[in-house]
Amino acid sequence: MTTLKVPDMTCGHCKAAVENAIHGLDAAAAVAVDLATHTVRIETAKVPTAAILAALDEAGYPATQG
C-alpha cells in the first residue's frame, strides 16, 4: 500500500483525474481518494511509487509520499 499527499486535489474532477492517471499505469490498482485529507491510497504491486508520482505530476497533481 502506498499513501500519497496530493495538496492540489480539491474536487470531484481532481479525484477523477488522479484516479485516471493511476489507472493508466495499472488498470487493476485499488485507489482510494480522500479529498478532505488530500490523500490517495494505492494498492498495486506492479507500479513503482516513482512512476505513480511522475504520472500524477504529468496530470497536473504533484504529490509526495506520506
Secondary structure, 3 states (H helix, E strand, C coil): CEEEECCCCCCHHHHHHHHHHHHHHCCCCEEEEECCCCEEEEECCCCCHHHHHHHHHHCCCCCEEC
